[in-house]
Amino acid sequence: MSNLVGLLASSSGTLSAYTSVLQTVQNNVANASTPGYAKQRLQLIALPFDPSTGTPGGVRAGTLESFRDQYADQTVRQQTTSLGAQQQMVESLTSLQSLFDISGSQGVPKALNDMSTAFSAWAASPTNQATRQTVIDKATALAQSFQQVSAGLANQEQTATQQVSQTVDQVNQMVGQLRQLNKLAMAGNSHDAGLDAQVNSTLESLSQLADITATREADGSVTVALGGNRLLLAEDKQYQLGFAQSIPTAPPPTYPGAPANVQVKASDGADINSEITNGKLGALLHVRNQVLPSYLGDSYQPGDLNRMAKQFADRVNQLLTAGESSPGTSGVPLFTYDTSNDATVAQTISVDPNVTSDQLAASDPVANVSNGVALALSALASPVDTADKIDGVSYSQFFGALAGRVGGQLNNATDQSQVQQSLVAQAQSVRQQASGVSLDEEATILVEFQRAYQAVSKLITVLDQLTQTTIDMIP
């Protein structure tokens, strides 16, 4: 009789264990598409079986194990970080490229071409007032084109500045969410599958913004570092990033009126721009502090657009002031700009409003050629003289190189983005194989344990009948 009771108890425990297994399968299926979820398996522990001592055997539920693969997760985060950087580069450079149209139908290229045509027409009719006025009109249009590109670049800088600030806030917000999840884990919920999924999903979203490393601690909390060594989170303590704009002081700025660089600061106030080289934040810092200043200038460089505007204006003014508008009357400069700061030339360039068409000097008094200056100005389109070039090329070619630089960077970022999308997909596939939920696998386990459950249930029914029969046999 005692053996029958023991078998009933053992079978009941086995049913309970199988029920837990089926509940685990059900939980896996329900969370198969939940971001950050890793499949779980319930261990079954065999109990001792020894008929001679009446030990009935059976199984009991053991530890609930997670199939989370930390290495696979970190690999996905690393690839996601690079993808975030390339996608941000594509977005930023696409906007920047629109400022550098090289079709010749608008912008600086068209204005340069129109001015060259005006110079040529003036050289053909050096005393014609209409052609002189056309030169002034086209010079005005060119100055406005420089101003428009400069304004567009300034808008891009402002947008990038706002994006850096917003991204820093997003990083702090996500780390704050992880801090709250750490508190829950440290309070005794470290094995909670839902909590674990939230942590992993948040880490993956954070990795798109910045290059992070995450380490799981024994108490269930996660330690997060930026760039591998700059702590953002440890247990329930968060180290927030800061945002600032500043003009560098060492060495002293060459162009103090240029836009300030943006900085990301650690919780102790240290400038950590150099530690942020990847992710969306790294790409934004690169665009804001390096790409855009190469065109618009910063504290230590005038910017190529300003160099071009200044050198073209100075050369035109030089040729005009060396000539004569009439015998004995020297020519006047055509262009004016803020001479106090070379980093603002494109922004401030304009045609002197006091210049009139009869003040334009067409004659070259040295060579005694009535249209010598006008001819020299028309030669700027296809220069031979080094003084008529910028960095060894014509002004049109130089602007084309500026546009080509943006286009080349954009093409590279686009190609790299496509590569990174493939690498992220590959890393996610590897992780899915290691820790993802396979509905086919879960279905197989479900059928297996349903049958096992039915078999044990039938055994219990038989044992129940045997027990009843035995009881009925007792006088």
C-alpha positions in Angstrom: 0.0 0.0 0.0 2.8 2.4 0.9 4.4 1.7 -2.6 1.2 2.7 -4.3 1.0 5.9 -2.3 4.6 6.7 -3.1 4.0 6.1 -6.7 1.0 8.4 -6.6 3.0 11.1 -4.9 5.9 10.7 -7.4 3.5 10.8 -10.4 1.8 13.9 -9.0 5.2 15.6 -8.7 6.0 14.6 -12.2 2.8 16.1 -13.5 3.6 19.3 -11.6 7.0 19.4 -13.2 5.6 18.8 -16.7 3.0 21.6 -16.1 5.9 24.0 -15.4 7.6 22.9 -18.6 4.5 23.5 -20.6 4.1 26.9 -18.9 7.7 27.8 -19.9 6.9 26.8 -23.5 3.8 28.9 -23.5 5.8 31.9 -22.2 8.4 31.4 -24.9 5.8 31.3 -27.7 3.9 34.4 -26.2 7.2 36.4 -26.2 8.7 35.1 -29.4 8.5 38.6 -31.0 9.2 40.6 -27.8 12.3 42.8 -28.3 15.2 41.6 -26.2 13.6 38.3 -25.1 15.7 35.2 -24.8 14.2 31.7 -24.7 14.0 29.8 -21.4 14.2 26.2 -20.5 13.2 24.5 -17.3 15.6 21.8 -16.0 14.0 18.5 -15.0 15.9 16.7 -12.2 15.6 12.9 -11.9 14.7 11.6 -8.4 16.2 8.5 -7.0 14.6 5.2 -7.9 15.1 2.1 -5.7 12.3 -0.4 -5.4 14.1 -2.2 -2.6 13.8 0.9 -0.4 10.5 2.1 -1.7 12.0 5.1 -3.4 9.6 5.7 -6.3 11.8 7.9 -8.6 10.1 10.5 -10.9 11.2 14.0 -11.7 10.9 17.5 -10.2 11.3 21.0 -11.6 14.7 22.4 -11.4 16.2 25.8 -12.3 14.7 27.9 -15.0 17.6 28.7 -17.3 17.9 31.6 -19.8 19.6 31.0 -23.1 20.8 34.6 -23.2 24.2 34.7 -25.0 26.0 37.8 -23.8 28.6 37.6 -26.5 26.0 37.5 -29.2 24.2 40.4 -27.6 27.4 42.4 -27.5 28.1 41.6 -31.1 24.7 42.8 -32.2 25.2 46.0 -30.2 28.6 46.7 -31.7 27.2 46.3 -35.3 24.2 48.4 -34.4 26.5 51.2 -33.1 28.3 51.3 -36.5 25.0 51.2 -38.4 23.7 54.2 -36.3 26.9 56.2 -37.2 26.6 55.5 -40.9 22.9 56.2 -41.1 23.4 59.5 -39.3 26.2 60.3 -41.7 23.9 59.6 -44.7 21.2 61.8 -43.2 23.5 64.7 -42.4 25.5 64.6 -45.7 22.4 64.4 -47.8 21.2 67.7 -46.4 24.7 69.2 -46.9 25.0 68.0 -50.5 21.9 70.0 -51.4 23.9 73.2 -50.8 26.5 72.3 -53.4 24.7 72.0 -56.7 27.2 71.6 -59.5 24.7 71.3 -62.4 25.4 74.9 -63.4 21.7 75.8 -63.3 21.7 77.5 -60.0 23.8 78.6 -57.0 27.5 79.6 -57.1 28.4 77.6 -60.3 25.7 79.4 -62.3 26.7 82.8 -60.7 30.4 82.2 -61.6 29.5 81.3 -65.2 27.2 84.3 -65.6 29.9 86.6 -64.2 32.4 85.2 -66.6 30.0 85.8 -69.5 29.5 89.4 -68.3 33.3 89.9 -68.1 33.7 88.6 -71.7 30.9 90.9 -73.0 32.5 93.8 -71.2 35.9 93.0 -72.8 34.2 93.1 -76.2 32.5 96.5 -75.5 34.6 98.1 -72.7 32.9 101.5 -72.9 29.3 100.2 -73.1 27.4 101.2 -70.0 24.9 98.3 -70.3 27.7 95.7 -70.2 29.3 97.5 -67.3 26.0 97.4 -65.4 25.6 93.7 -66.2 29.0 93.1 -64.5 27.7 94.8 -61.4 24.4 92.9 -61.5 26.2 89.5 -61.9 28.7 90.3 -59.2 25.7 91.1 -56.9 24.2 87.7 -57.8 27.5 85.9 -57.1 27.8 87.6 -53.7 24.2 86.6 -52.9 25.0 83.0 -53.9 27.9 82.9 -51.5 25.7 84.3 -48.8 23.0 81.7 -49.5 25.5 78.8 -49.3 27.0 80.3 -46.1 23.5 80.7 -44.6 22.7 77.1 -45.5 25.9 75.8 -43.9 25.1 77.9 -40.8 21.6 76.3 -40.6 23.2 72.9 -40.9 25.5 73.8 -38.0 22.6 74.9 -35.9 20.7 71.7 -36.8 23.7 69.5 -35.9 24.2 71.4 -32.7 20.6 70.7 -31.7 20.9 67.1 -32.7 24.0 66.6 -30.6 22.2 68.1 -27.6 19.1 66.0 -28.1 21.1 62.8 -28.5 23.0 63.5 -25.3 19.6 63.8 -23.6 18.4 60.6 -25.2 21.5 58.7 -23.9 20.9 60.1 -20.4 17.3 59.1 -20.6 18.0 55.5 -21.6 20.7 55.1 -19.0 18.1 56.4 -16.5 15.7 53.7 -17.6 18.4 51.1 -17.1 19.1 52.5 -13.7 15.5 51.8 -12.7 15.7 48.3 -14.1 18.9 47.8 -12.1 17.0 48.7 -9.0 14.3 46.1 -9.8 17.0 43.4 -10.5 18.9 44.2 -7.3 15.6 43.9 -5.3 15.5 40.2 -6.1 14.1 40.1 -9.7 17.3 39.2 -11.4 15.8 36.1 -13.0 12.7 37.8 -14.3 12.5 37.1 -18.0 10.5 40.3 -18.7 12.9 42.5 -16.8 15.8 40.8 -18.7 14.1 41.5 -22.0 13.6 45.2 -21.1 17.3 45.6 -20.2 18.5 44.0 -23.4 16.1 46.0 -25.6 17.1 49.2 -23.9 20.8 48.4 -24.3 20.3 47.7 -28.0 18.5 51.1 -28.5 21.3 52.8 -26.6 24.0 51.2 -28.7 22.6 52.9 -31.8 23.3 56.3 -30.2 26.8 55.6 -28.8 29.5 53.0 -28.5 28.8 51.2 -25.2 29.8 48.1 -23.4 27.5 46.3 -21.0 28.5 43.9 -18.2 26.1 41.8 -16.3 26.8 41.7 -12.5 26.2 38.9 -10.1 23.3 40.8 -8.4 21.5 41.0 -11.8 22.4 44.6 -12.5 24.1 45.8 -15.6 27.2 48.1 -15.7 27.3 50.4 -18.7 30.4 52.2 -20.0 30.9 54.6 -22.9 33.8 53.7 -25.2 34.8 50.9 -22.9 36.0 52.9 -19.9 33.7 55.9 -19.2 31.1 54.8 -16.7 27.5 55.7 -17.4 25.9 53.3 -15.0 27.0 51.1 -12.1 24.3 49.4 -9.9 21.8 52.2 -9.2 24.2 55.1 -9.7 24.0 57.0 -13.0 26.8 59.2 -14.4 25.1 61.7 -16.7 26.6 63.2 -19.8 26.6 67.0 -20.4 26.4 69.3 -23.5 28.3 72.5 -24.0 29.5 75.0 -26.7 32.8 76.7 -26.2 35.6 78.5 -28.0 38.9 76.8 -27.4 41.6 78.9 -25.6 44.7 76.8 -26.1 46.2 77.7 -28.5 44.5 81.1 -28.8 41.9 81.1 -31.6 43.0 82.4 -35.0 39.5 83.3 -35.9 37.7 84.2 -32.6 34.5 85.2 -34.3 34.0 81.7 -35.8 31.2 79.4 -34.5 32.0 77.6 -31.2 32.5 73.9 -31.3 30.2 71.6 -29.4 31.4 69.4 -26.5 30.1 66.3 -24.8 31.2 66.3 -21.2 31.4 63.5 -18.6 29.8 63.8 -15.2 33.0 65.3 -13.9 33.0 68.0 -16.5 35.8 66.5 -18.7 35.6 67.0 -22.5 35.1 63.5 -23.9 34.6 64.2 -27.6 37.7 62.2 -28.4 36.2 59.2 -26.7 33.0 59.3 -28.8 33.8 58.1 -32.3 31.0 55.8 -33.2 27.2 55.6 -33.1 24.8 58.4 -34.0 26.4 60.7 -31.4 29.9 60.1 -32.8 28.7 60.8 -36.4 27.0 64.0 -35.3 30.1 65.3 -33.5 32.2 64.5 -36.6 29.8 66.4 -38.9 29.4 69.3 -36.5 33.0 69.8 -35.4 34.9 68.7 -38.5 32.9 68.4 -41.7 30.9 71.6 -41.5 33.9 73.8 -40.2 36.0 72.6 -43.2 33.5 74.7 -45.3 32.4 77.4 -43.0 35.4 77.7 -40.7 36.1 77.5 -37.0 38.5 78.9 -34.4 41.5 77.7 -36.3 40.5 77.6 -40.0 38.7 80.1 -42.3 36.7 77.4 -44.1 37.1 76.6 -47.8 33.9 78.5 -48.9 35.3 81.7 -47.1 38.7 81.2 -48.7 37.1 81.0 -52.1 34.9 84.0 -51.6 37.8 86.1 -50.3 40.3 85.1 -52.9 37.9 85.7 -55.8 36.8 89.1 -54.4 40.4 90.2 -53.7 41.5 89.2 -57.2 38.7 91.0 -58.9 39.3 94.1 -56.8 43.0 93.9 -57.4 42.5 93.8 -61.2 39.9 96.6 -61.1 42.0 99.0 -58.9 45.0 98.5 -61.1 43.1 99.7 -64.1 41.6 103.0 -65.2 38.0 103.8 -65.7 39.0 106.9 -67.7 42.5 108.4 -68.5 44.0 109.3 -65.1 41.2 107.9 -63.0 41.9 104.7 -61.1 39.4 102.0 -60.8 37.5 101.2 -57.6 37.1 97.8 -55.9 33.8 96.0 -56.7 33.4 93.6 -53.7 33.4 94.4 -50.0 33.3 92.1 -47.0 34.1 92.0 -43.3 37.9 92.2 -43.3 38.2 91.6 -39.6 37.5 87.9 -39.8 38.3 85.6 -42.7 35.8 83.0 -41.3 32.9 85.3 -42.2 33.8 86.4 -45.7 31.1 84.3 -47.5 28.5 85.5 -45.0 29.3 89.2 -45.5 30.5 89.5 -49.1 28.6 92.0 -51.2 29.0 94.5 -54.0 29.9 98.0 -52.8 26.6 99.9 -53.2 28.5 103.1 -54.0 30.1 101.7 -57.1 28.5 102.9 -60.4 29.0 101.4 -63.8 31.2 104.3 -65.0 33.7 103.6 -62.2 34.5 100.2 -63.4 38.1 100.2 -64.8 38.4 98.4 -68.2 41.7 99.9 -69.3 45.1 98.6 -68.5 47.4 101.6 -68.2 50.6 99.6 -68.0 50.0 97.6 -71.2 48.0 100.6 -72.7 45.1 98.3 -73.7 41.6 99.8 -73.5 40.1 96.5 -72.4 43.1 95.0 -70.7 41.4 94.7 -67.3 38.2 93.3 -68.7 40.2 90.7 -70.6 42.1 89.8 -67.5 38.8 89.4 -65.6 37.3 87.2 -68.3 40.4 85.0 -68.1 39.4 84.0 -64.5 37.1 81.4 -66.1 40.0 79.4 -67.6 43.0 80.8 -65.7 46.6 80.4 -66.8 48.2 82.8 -64.3 48.7 81.3 -60.8 47.3 84.5 -59.3 44.0 83.7 -61.1 43.7 80.3 -59.4 42.9 79.0 -56.0 44.8 75.9 -54.9 46.1 75.6 -58.5 42.6 75.3 -60.1 39.9 77.6 -61.4 37.2 78.9 -59.0 34.6 76.7 -60.7 36.8 73.7 -60.3 37.5 74.5 -56.7 33.7 74.8 -55.9 33.2 71.5 -57.8 35.9 69.9 -55.6 34.0 71.2 -52.5 30.8 69.6 -53.8 32.7 66.4 -54.8 34.0 66.1 -51.3 30.5 66.1 -49.9 29.4 63.6 -52.6 32.3 61.3 -51.9 31.7 61.2 -48.2 28.0 60.6 -48.8 28.6 57.8 -51.2 31.0 56.2 -48.8 28.5 56.5 -45.9 25.8 55.1 -48.1 27.9 52.1 -49.0 29.0 51.6 -45.4 25.4 51.8 -44.2 24.4 49.0 -46.6 27.3 46.9 -45.4 26.4 47.5 -41.8 22.8 46.6 -42.4 24.0 43.2 -43.6 26.3 42.8 -40.6 23.6 43.7 -38.2 21.2 41.2 -39.8 23.9 38.5 -39.7 24.7 39.2 -36.0 20.9 39.1 -35.2 20.6 35.8 -37.1 23.5 34.3 -35.0 21.9 35.5 -31.8 18.5 34.2 -32.9 20.0 30.8 -33.3 21.6 30.9 -29.9 18.9 32.5 -27.8 15.9 33.3 -29.9 12.6 31.4 -29.8 12.0 28.9 -32.5 8.3 28.1 -32.8 9.1 24.8 -34.5 11.3 23.8 -31.5 8.7 24.9 -29.0 6.0 23.0 -30.9 8.1 19.8 -30.7 8.6 20.3 -27.0 5.0 21.0 -26.5 3.9 17.8 -28.2 6.5 15.8 -26.4 5.5 16.9 -22.9 1.8 16.8 -23.7 2.2 13.1 -24.5 4.3 12.6 -21.4 1.7 14.4 -19.3 -1.0 12.2 -20.8 1.0 9.1 -20.0 1.6 10.1 -16.4 -2.1 11.0 -16.1 -3.1 7.5 -17.3 -0.6 6.0 -14.8 -2.2 8.0 -12.0 -5.6 6.7 -13.1 -4.4 3.1 -13.0 -2.7 3.7 -9.6 -5.9 5.2 -8.3 -7.9 2.2 -9.4 -5.3 -0.1 -7.8 -5.4 1.8 -4.6 -9.1 1.7 -4.5 -9.1 -2.0 -5.2 -6.6 -2.6 -2.5 -8.6 -0.6 0.0 -11.7 -2.6 -0.9 -9.8 -5.8 -0.1 -9.2 -4.7 3.4 -11.7 -6.4 5.8 
